[in-house]
Amino acid sequence: MAINVPFDVTQIAAAEAARGGWWGVIKDFIRRRPLGAAGAAVVILLMLVALSANLIAPYDPVAVDFGAMLSRPSAAHWLGTDAFGRDVLTRLIYGSRTALLVGFGAAMIGATAGAVLGVGSAFFGGRVDLYLQRVMDIFIAFPLIILALAIVAILGNTLPNLIMAITIPMIPRCAIVIRSSALSIREMPYVDAARAAGFGNGRIILRHMLPNVMAPYLILLTSFLGQAILLEATLSFLGLGVQEPTAAWGLMLRGAAASSPSTSSGILSGTRSTPSCGRSEPPANGLTPSGQVGTTTWVLRPAATADEENRAFHRRL
């Protein structure tokens, strides 16, 4: 016999209003999880900047101005310009689009595919679980950055290939964690009831098991987001990510390193340069490059002179 407990809708509405509704839930989350709230605020800010880049960016991200190359921060260019005269602030704003596109795409696909494989491995067990886990172990044996470098080097450095290269190393890491949670869910009575009712394996996995592993799934999804953004910047910095003139944070760092004065100086052959006097000095211990005491003339040669000498040397050979 069912017992129906009477309830008053007005009382429920009054209780929700007393708690402050959604705003009360948000304030309670900020009070209990300040670090999580700070991280959510950063992600939301990046999303707002990326969505409104056309409105807040002062310049075109690909427009070059050779008359303003490597200019200092000023009223016209708040963060200065790069080696092509492009506004750094504008490219920084538009670079958030590339970072979030690759980050969310790789994190969503990697975490979802890993969750499905992990739940399927735990559900079927036996040889399926054994072989699938050994394949996952092979992928996990490679560091994430090394595997991503290998994949993007094979497939090419287009944006879809970059997302795939970051996604593939994340799948086994998510599958193993989700599998450990799904092993206990497989023994639950509602899973046995679904089997007894004649439901197929796909429905049991997707409708009964997968929704109950959402807690570890969301944790992995948020952690993968930061890793994917960092990995995209790393690959772009190494020249294996997105290519010019696309705005990307890794490309901006690469361009800044290439235009740095320390990397554009002359070729130094076995010397220690002294920037203040424009020449080089021998090592403090007075040793020659061969390790023997002696007198050696230490010369800092310009890059053009060194290139001419190298070409003359190869011609003599």
Backbone hydrogen bonds in HBPLUS format (Angstrom, degrees):
<---DONOR---> <-ACCEPTOR-->    atom                        ^
c    i                          cat <-CA-CA->   ^        H-A-AA   ^      H-
h    n   atom  resd res      DA  || num        DHA   H-A  angle D-A-AA Bond
n    s   type  num  typ     dist DA aas  dist angle  dist       angle   num
A0011-GLN N   A0008-ASP O   3.13 MM   3  5.32 125.1  2.45  98.4 111.7     1
A0012-ILE N   A0008-ASP O   3.24 MM   4  6.66 155.1  2.31 149.1 155.3     2
A0013-ALA N   A0009-VAL O   2.96 MM   4  6.23 162.3  2.00 153.0 157.9     3
A0014-ALA N   A0010-THR O   2.89 MM   4  6.04 150.8  1.98 141.1 149.3     4
A0015-ALA N   A0011-GLN O   2.94 MM   4  6.19 150.7  2.03 144.7 152.2     5
A0016-GLU N   A0012-ILE O   2.98 MM   4  6.28 155.9  2.04 149.5 155.7     6
A0017-ALA N   A0013-ALA O   2.92 MM   4  6.15 154.5  1.99 144.8 152.2     7
A0018-ALA N   A0014-ALA O   2.91 MM   4  6.11 145.5  2.03 141.3 150.7     8
A0019-ARG N   A0015-ALA O   3.15 MM   4  6.42 144.3  2.28 140.8 149.2     9
A0021-GLY N   A0016-GLU O   3.20 MM   5  5.63 144.3  2.34 162.0 155.6    10
A0020-GLY N   A0017-ALA O   3.13 MM   3  5.04 149.1  2.23  96.1 105.6    11
A0024-GLY N   A0020-GLY O   3.21 MM   4  4.29 149.2  2.31 101.4 103.7    12
A0025-VAL N   A0021-GLY O   3.15 MM   4  6.54 149.3  2.25 143.6 152.2    13
A0026-ILE N   A0022-TRP O   2.91 MM   4  6.22 156.4  1.96 151.6 157.7    14
A0027-LYS N   A0023-TRP O   2.96 MM   4  6.19 163.1  1.99 147.9 152.3    15
A0028-ASP N   A0024-GLY O   2.92 MM   4  6.06 153.1  2.00 142.6 150.3    16
A0029-PHE N   A0025-VAL O   2.93 MM   4  6.17 150.5  2.02 144.4 152.4    17
A0030-ILE N   A0026-ILE O   2.92 MM   4  6.22 158.6  1.97 152.3 157.9    18
A0031-ARG N   A0027-LYS O   3.01 MM   4  6.19 153.0  2.08 143.9 151.0    19
A0032-ARG N   A0028-ASP O   2.99 MM   4  6.16 153.2  2.06 144.7 151.7    20
A0033-ARG N   A0029-PHE O   2.71 MM   4  5.56 157.3  1.76 152.1 158.5    21
A0037-ALA N   A0033-ARG O   2.96 MM   4  6.13 153.8  2.02 149.7 157.4    22
A0038-ALA N   A0034-PRO O   2.95 MM   4  6.15 149.7  2.04 142.6 150.5    23
A0039-GLY N   A0035-LEU O   2.99 MM   4  6.28 160.2  2.03 150.0 154.8    24
A0040-ALA N   A0036-GLY O   2.94 MM   4  6.15 157.1  1.99 145.6 152.2    25
A0041-ALA N   A0037-ALA O   2.92 MM   4  6.09 149.6  2.01 142.6 150.9    26
A0042-VAL N   A0038-ALA O   3.05 MM   4  6.35 150.9  2.14 146.1 153.2    27
A0043-VAL N   A0039-GLY O   3.08 MM   4  6.37 162.0  2.12 151.0 155.1    28
A0044-ILE N   A0040-ALA O   2.92 MM   4  6.08 163.5  1.95 149.8 154.7    29
A0045-LEU N   A0041-ALA O   2.90 MM   4  6.02 154.6  1.97 143.0 150.3    30
A0046-LEU N   A0042-VAL O   2.96 MM   4  6.21 158.6  2.00 148.6 154.1    31
A0047-MET N   A0043-VAL O   2.93 MM   4  6.20 155.0  2.00 148.6 155.7    32
A0048-LEU N   A0044-ILE O   2.94 MM   4  6.20 156.5  1.99 149.1 155.1    33
A0049-VAL N   A0045-LEU O   2.92 MM   4  6.17 160.1  1.96 150.9 156.5    34
A0050-ALA N   A0046-LEU O   2.87 MM   4  6.04 159.8  1.91 148.3 154.1    35
A0051-LEU N   A0047-MET O   2.94 MM   4  6.07 159.6  1.98 148.5 153.7    36
A0052-SER N   A0048-LEU O   3.01 MM   4  6.05 148.8  2.11 143.8 151.8    37
A0055-LEU N   A0052-SER O   3.01 MM   3  5.33 139.2  2.18 105.8 117.4    38
A0056-ILE N   A0052-SER O   3.09 MM   4  6.33 157.4  2.14 160.3 166.6    39
A0057-ALA N   A0053-ALA O   3.03 MM   4  5.51 152.0  2.11 143.0 147.4    40
A0063-ALA N   A0060-ASP O   3.32 MM   3  5.30 160.0  2.37 103.7 109.6    41
A0065-ASP N   A0084-PHE O   3.13 MM  19  6.40 148.7  2.23 138.2 147.2    42
A0068-ALA N   A0065-ASP O   3.01 MM   3  5.60 166.8  2.03 118.3 122.5    43
A0070-LEU N   A0082-ASP O   2.89 MM  12  4.92 165.7  1.91 136.1 134.5    44
A0081-THR N   A0071-SER O   3.31 MM  10  5.36 151.5  2.39 136.4 137.1    45
A0074-SER N   A0077-HIS O   2.67 MM   3  5.07 168.1  1.69 136.4 140.8    46
A0080-GLY N   A0077-HIS O   3.20 MM   3  4.90 162.0  2.23  99.5 104.8    47
A0088-VAL N   A0080-GLY O   3.09 MM   8  5.90 178.2  2.09 148.9 148.6    48
A0082-ASP N   A0086-ARG O   3.06 MM   4  5.55 146.0  2.18 141.8 151.5    49
A0085-GLY N   A0082-ASP O   3.09 MM   3  5.25 166.2  2.11 112.5 115.2    50
A0091-ARG N   A0087-ASP O   3.20 MM   4  6.48 162.0  2.24 147.0 151.6    51
A0092-LEU N   A0088-VAL O   2.84 MM   4  6.00 143.8  1.97 145.4 156.4    52
A0093-ILE N   A0089-LEU O   2.99 MM   4  6.24 151.1  2.08 146.2 152.8    53
A0094-TYR N   A0090-THR O   2.96 MM   4  6.25 169.7  1.97 154.8 157.2    54
A0095-GLY N   A0091-ARG O   2.79 MM   4  5.69 135.3  1.98 132.6 144.9    55
A0096-SER N   A0093-ILE O   3.20 MM   3  5.60 147.4  2.32 104.9 113.5    56
A0097-ARG N   A0094-TYR O   3.09 MM   3  5.51 140.4  2.25 105.8 115.9    57
A0099-ALA N   A0095-GLY O   3.01 MM   4  6.27 164.5  2.03 152.2 156.7    58
A0100-LEU N   A0096-SER O   2.93 MM   4  5.97 166.9  1.94 146.7 150.1    59
A0101-LEU N   A0097-ARG O   2.87 MM   4  5.91 155.9  1.93 147.4 154.9    60
A0102-VAL N   A0098-THR O   3.04 MM   4  6.11 172.9  2.04 150.6 152.6    61
A0103-GLY N   A0099-ALA O   2.81 MM   4  5.80 154.5  1.87 141.5 150.3    62
A0104-PHE N   A0100-LEU O   2.82 MM   4  5.67 168.1  1.84 143.3 147.0    63
A0105-GLY N   A0101-LEU O   3.03 MM   4  5.85 153.9  2.10 137.0 145.3    64
A0106-ALA N   A0102-VAL O   2.93 MM   4  5.85 167.8  1.94 145.8 149.9    65
A0107-ALA N   A0103-GLY O   2.94 MM   4  5.93 162.0  1.97 147.8 153.8    66
A0108-MET N   A0104-PHE O   2.89 MM   4  5.79 165.9  1.91 146.4 151.0    67
A0109-ILE N   A0105-GLY O   3.08 MM   4  6.09 168.7  2.10 147.7 151.1    68
A0110-GLY N   A0106-ALA O   2.87 MM   4  5.73 159.1  1.91 143.1 150.3    69
A0111-ALA N   A0107-ALA O   2.92 MM   4  5.81 164.1  1.95 143.7 149.0    70
A0112-THR N   A0108-MET O   2.96 MM   4  5.92 160.6  2.00 145.9 152.1    71
A0113-ALA N   A0109-ILE O   2.93 MM   4  5.93 167.7  1.94 149.0 153.2    72
A0114-GLY N   A0110-GLY O   2.95 MM   4  5.93 156.4  2.01 141.0 148.6    73
A0115-ALA N   A0111-ALA O   2.90 MM   4  6.00 148.5  2.00 140.5 148.9    74
A0116-VAL N   A0112-THR O   3.01 MM   4  6.29 162.1  2.04 153.4 157.3    75
A0117-LEU N   A0113-ALA O   3.00 MM   4  6.21 165.7  2.02 151.4 155.4    76
A0118-GLY N   A0114-GLY O   2.86 MM   4  5.92 155.8  1.91 144.0 151.4    77
A0119-VAL N   A0115-ALA O   2.94 MM   4  6.07 164.8  1.96 150.6 154.2    78
A0120-GLY N   A0116-VAL O   2.93 MM   4  6.01 161.7  1.96 146.7 152.7    79
A0121-SER N   A0117-LEU O   2.86 MM   4  5.93 154.2  1.93 144.3 151.4    80
A0122-ALA N   A0118-GLY O   3.06 MM   4  6.26 157.1  2.11 143.7 149.5    81
A0123-PHE N   A0119-VAL O   2.89 MM   4  6.04 149.9  1.98 147.7 156.5    82
A0124-PHE N   A0120-GLY O   3.06 MM   4  6.13 174.8  2.06 153.2 154.0    83
A0125-GLY N   A0121-SER O   3.08 MM   4  5.82 155.9  2.14 139.4 146.9    84
A0129-ASP N   A0125-GLY O   3.24 MM   4  4.58 164.6  2.26 105.1 107.6    85
A0130-LEU N   A0126-GLY O   3.01 MM   4  6.26 158.6  2.06 147.5 154.3    86
A0131-TYR N   A0127-ARG O   2.86 MM   4  5.96 178.3  1.86 157.7 157.6    87
A0132-LEU N   A0128-VAL O   3.00 MM   4  5.94 159.6  2.04 144.7 151.4    88
A0133-GLN N   A0129-ASP O   3.00 MM   4  5.98 157.9  2.05 143.0 148.9    89
A0134-ARG N   A0130-LEU O   3.13 MM   4  6.34 147.6  2.24 144.0 152.7    90
A0135-VAL N   A0131-TYR O   3.10 MM   4  6.39 152.6  2.17 147.2 154.0    91
A0136-MET N   A0132-LEU O   3.05 MM   4  6.35 155.0  2.12 144.5 151.5    92
A0137-ASP N   A0133-GLN O   2.91 MM   4  6.13 148.5  2.01 141.4 150.0    93
A0138-ILE N   A0134-ARG O   3.10 MM   4  6.38 145.5  2.22 141.1 149.2    94
A0139-PHE N   A0135-VAL O   3.22 MM   4  6.61 157.5  2.28 149.8 154.4    95
A0140-ILE N   A0136-MET O   2.94 MM   4  6.17 157.6  2.00 151.3 158.0    96
A0141-ALA N   A0137-ASP O   3.03 MM   4  6.10 132.2  2.27 137.6 148.6    97
A0142-PHE N   A0139-PHE O   3.29 MM   3  5.83 155.4  2.35 110.1 116.1    98
A0147-LEU N   A0143-PRO O   3.00 MM   4  6.22 167.4  2.02 162.1 165.1    99
A0148-ALA N   A0144-LEU O   3.01 MM   4  6.14 157.2  2.06 145.7 152.6   100
A0149-LEU N   A0145-ILE O   2.93 MM   4  6.07 155.8  1.99 143.4 150.0   101
A0150-ALA N   A0146-ILE O   3.02 MM   4  6.26 158.1  2.07 147.1 152.7   102
A0151-ILE N   A0147-LEU O   3.01 MM   4  6.21 159.9  2.05 148.9 154.0   103
A0152-VAL N   A0148-ALA O   3.00 MM   4  6.13 171.9  2.01 155.0 157.1   104
A0153-ALA N   A0149-LEU O   2.98 MM   4  5.99 143.5  2.12 140.9 150.9   105
A0154-ILE N   A0150-ALA O   3.12 MM   4  6.29 140.1  2.29 139.0 148.3   106
A0154-ILE N   A0151-ILE O   3.18 MM   3  5.22 127.4  2.47  94.8 108.0   107
A0155-LEU N   A0151-ILE O   2.90 MM   4  6.08 172.0  1.90 159.5 161.4   108
A0156-GLY N   A0152-VAL O   2.94 MM   4  5.26 147.1  2.05 127.2 136.0   109
A0162-LEU N   A0158-THR O   2.85 MM   4  6.06 145.9  1.97 149.4 160.1   110
A0163-ILE N   A0159-LEU O   3.03 MM   4  6.33 156.5  2.09 152.4 157.5   111
A0164-MET N   A0160-PRO O   2.98 MM   4  6.24 158.2  2.03 146.9 153.2   112
A0165-ALA N   A0161-ASN O   2.82 MM   4  5.98 153.4  1.89 144.8 152.2   113
A0166-ILE N   A0162-LEU O   3.12 MM   4  6.35 144.4  2.25 142.7 150.9   114
A0167-THR N   A0163-ILE O   2.89 MM   4  6.00 142.5  2.03 142.4 153.9   115
A0168-ILE N   A0164-MET O   3.03 MM   4  6.09 170.3  2.04 157.8 157.0   116
A0170-MET N   A0167-THR O   2.93 MM   3  5.33 137.5  2.12 111.0 123.8   117
A0171-ILE N   A0167-THR O   3.28 MM   4  6.56 135.8  2.49 153.1 165.3   118
A0174-CYS N   A0170-MET O   3.14 MM   4  6.36 150.0  2.24 152.4 159.8   119
A0175-ALA N   A0171-ILE O   2.92 MM   4  6.07 158.8  1.96 154.5 161.5   120
A0176-ILE N   A0172-PRO O   3.14 MM   4  6.17 160.5  2.18 147.7 149.8   121
A0178-ILE N   A0174-CYS O   2.98 MM   4  6.14 170.5  1.99 159.7 162.6   122
A0179-ARG N   A0175-ALA O   2.92 MM   4  5.92 150.6  2.00 142.0 150.4   123
A0180-SER N   A0176-ILE O   3.35 MM   4  6.56 152.6  2.43 140.7 145.6   124
A0181-SER N   A0178-ILE O   3.17 MM   3  5.30 125.0  2.49  98.7 112.1   125
A0182-ALA N   A0178-ILE O   2.90 MM   4  6.13 155.4  1.97 152.5 160.5   126
A0183-LEU N   A0179-ARG O   2.98 MM   4  6.12 139.6  2.15 151.0 159.0   127
A0185-ILE N   A0181-SER O   3.38 MM   4  6.68 152.3  2.47 140.5 148.3   128
A0186-ARG N   A0182-ALA O   2.92 MM   4  6.02 143.7  2.05 147.5 155.3   129
A0187-GLU N   A0184-SER O   3.35 MM   3  5.67 145.6  2.48 103.0 111.0   130
A0188-MET N   A0185-ILE O   3.06 MM   3  5.29 166.6  2.08 114.2 117.0   131
A0191-VAL N   A0188-MET O   3.20 MM   3  5.60 138.3  2.39 107.1 117.7   132
A0192-ASP N   A0188-MET O   3.39 MM   4  6.83 157.7  2.44 148.6 154.4   133
A0193-ALA N   A0189-PRO O   2.82 MM   4  6.10 153.6  1.89 151.9 160.4   134
A0194-ALA N   A0190-TYR O   3.02 MM   4  6.11 146.6  2.13 132.0 140.1   135
A0195-ARG N   A0191-VAL O   3.03 MM   4  6.36 151.9  2.11 146.1 153.4   136
A0196-ALA N   A0192-ASP O   2.90 MM   4  6.18 159.4  1.95 148.5 154.3   137
A0197-ALA N   A0193-ALA O   2.90 MM   4  6.08 138.7  2.07 140.6 151.8   138
A0199-PHE N   A0194-ALA O   3.16 MM   5  5.70 159.9  2.21 169.3 163.1   139
A0198-GLY N   A0195-ARG O   3.02 MM   3  5.27 156.7  2.07 106.6 113.9   140
A0204-ILE N   A0200-GLY O   3.08 MM   4  6.36 160.4  2.12 152.9 158.5   141
A0205-ILE N   A0201-ASN O   2.97 MM   4  6.15 160.9  2.00 151.9 156.8   142
A0206-LEU N   A0202-GLY O   2.95 MM   4  6.04 170.0  1.97 150.2 153.4   143
A0207-ARG N   A0203-ARG O   2.79 MM   4  5.41 155.7  1.85 141.6 149.2   144
A0208-HIS N   A0204-ILE O   3.09 MM   4  5.08 144.9  2.22 120.1 129.0   145
A0209-MET N   A0204-ILE O   3.04 MM   5  6.38 138.7  2.22 154.8 166.3   146
A0210-LEU N   A0205-ILE O   2.80 MM   5  5.83 157.1  1.85 159.0 165.5   147
A0212-ASN N   A0209-MET O   3.07 MM   3  5.46 140.5  2.23 109.5 120.7   148
A0213-VAL N   A0210-LEU O   3.19 MM   3  5.52 168.5  2.20 116.3 118.1   149
A0217-TYR N   A0213-VAL O   3.22 MM   4  6.27 150.6  2.31 142.5 151.0   150
A0218-LEU N   A0214-MET O   2.87 MM   4  5.95 162.0  1.90 153.7 155.3   151
A0219-ILE N   A0215-ALA O   3.26 MM   4  6.49 157.0  2.31 146.0 152.4   152
A0220-LEU N   A0216-PRO O   2.97 MM   4  6.14 163.4  2.00 149.3 153.2   153
A0221-LEU N   A0217-TYR O   2.87 MM   4  6.04 150.8  1.96 145.3 154.4   154
A0222-THR N   A0218-LEU O   3.07 MM   4  6.25 162.3  2.11 148.1 150.7   155
A0223-SER N   A0219-ILE O   3.14 MM   4  6.36 156.5  2.20 145.0 151.7   156
A0224-PHE N   A0220-LEU O   2.83 MM   4  5.93 153.5  1.90 148.9 156.2   157
A0225-LEU N   A0221-LEU O   3.13 MM   4  6.30 138.9  2.31 140.3 150.2   158
A0227-GLN N   A0223-SER O   3.35 MM   4  6.59 163.2  2.38 144.9 149.8   159
A0228-ALA N   A0224-PHE O   2.81 MM   4  5.91 156.8  1.87 150.4 156.2   160
A0229-ILE N   A0225-LEU O   3.11 MM   4  6.35 159.4  2.15 149.7 154.6   161
A0230-LEU N   A0226-GLY O   3.06 MM   4  6.24 165.2  2.09 149.9 154.0   162
A0231-LEU N   A0227-GLN O   2.85 MM   4  5.98 154.5  1.91 146.2 153.9   163
A0232-GLU N   A0228-ALA O   2.88 MM   4  6.00 151.7  1.96 144.9 152.2   164
A0233-ALA N   A0229-ILE O   3.13 MM   4  6.38 158.9  2.18 146.7 151.6   165
A0234-THR N   A0230-LEU O   3.00 MM   4  6.23 150.7  2.09 142.6 151.2   166
A0235-LEU N   A0231-LEU O   2.95 MM   4  6.16 164.9  1.97 151.9 154.7   167
A0236-SER N   A0232-GLU O   2.99 MM   4  6.14 157.9  2.04 146.6 153.0   168
A0237-PHE N   A0233-ALA O   2.93 MM   4  6.05 151.6  2.02 142.1 150.0   169
A0238-LEU N   A0234-THR O   3.04 MM   4  6.31 146.2  2.16 144.1 153.0   170
A0240-LEU N   A0235-LEU O   2.80 MM   5  5.05 146.5  1.92 161.7 154.3   171
A0239-GLY N   A0236-SER O   3.12 MM   3  5.03 154.3  2.19  98.7 106.5   172
A0246-THR N   A0243-GLN O   3.07 MM   3  5.98 146.7  2.19 134.0 133.8   173
A0252-MET N   A0248-ALA O   3.05 MM   4  6.36 148.9  2.15 147.9 156.9   174
A0253-LEU N   A0249-TRP O   3.09 MM   4  6.40 155.3  2.15 148.6 154.3   175
A0254-ARG N   A0250-GLY O   2.97 MM   4  6.21 153.2  2.04 144.5 152.4   176
A0255-GLY N   A0251-LEU O   2.89 MM   4  6.09 160.0  1.93 148.4 153.3   177
A0256-ALA N   A0252-MET O   2.95 MM   4  6.13 154.0  2.02 144.7 151.9   178
A0257-ALA N   A0253-LEU O   2.96 MM   4  6.16 152.5  2.04 144.5 151.6   179
A0258-ALA N   A0254-ARG O   2.97 MM   4  6.20 151.8  2.05 145.8 153.8   180
A0259-SER N   A0255-GLY O   3.04 MM   4  6.18 145.9  2.16 143.2 151.4   181
A0260-SER N   A0257-ALA O   3.39 MM   3  5.20 161.5  2.43  97.1 102.1   182
A0263-THR N   A0260-SER O   3.09 MM   3  5.59 148.4  2.20 113.0 121.4   183
A0264-SER N   A0261-PRO O   3.30 MM   3  5.18 146.5  2.42  95.6 105.0   184
A0281-GLU N   A0272-ARG O   2.97 MM   9  5.69 167.0  1.99 158.0 155.9   185
A0274-THR N   A0279-ARG O   2.77 MM   5  5.66 155.0  1.83 161.1 161.8   186
A0277-CYS N   A0274-THR O   3.26 MM   3  5.93 139.6  2.44 118.2 126.1   187
A0278-GLY N   A0274-THR O   3.07 MM   4  6.01 126.2  2.37 150.9 165.7   188
A0286-GLY N   A0283-PRO O   3.14 MM   3  5.62 165.9  2.16 115.2 119.3   189
A0288-THR N   A0292-GLN O   2.95 MM   4  5.54 164.6  1.97 145.5 150.0   190
A0291-GLY N   A0288-THR O   2.82 MM   3  5.30 164.8  1.84 121.4 126.5   191
A0306-ALA N   A0302-PRO O   3.05 MM   4  6.30 160.6  2.09 152.3 158.0   192
A0307-ASP N   A0303-ALA O   2.96 MM   4  6.19 154.4  2.03 149.5 156.1   193
A0308-GLU N   A0304-ALA O   3.05 MM   4  6.33 156.6  2.10 148.7 154.7   194
A0309-GLU N   A0305-THR O   2.99 MM   4  6.26 158.7  2.04 150.3 155.9   195
A0310-ASN N   A0306-ALA O   2.95 MM   4  6.18 153.5  2.02 146.4 153.7   196
A0311-ARG N   A0307-ASP O   2.99 MM   4  6.24 160.8  2.02 150.4 155.0   197
A0312-ALA N   A0308-GLU O   2.97 MM   4  6.19 158.3  2.02 148.4 154.5   198
A0313-PHE N   A0309-GLU O   2.92 MM   4  6.09 152.3  2.00 144.8 152.4   199
A0314-HIS N   A0310-ASN O   3.03 MM   4  6.33 158.8  2.08 150.1 154.7   200
A0315-ARG N   A0311-ARG O   3.00 MM   4  6.24 149.2  2.10 144.6 153.3   201
A0316-ARG N   A0312-ALA O   3.04 MM   4  6.31 152.0  2.12 145.5 152.4   202
A0317-LEU N   A0313-PHE O   3.14 MM   4  6.48 144.0  2.28 141.4 151.2   203
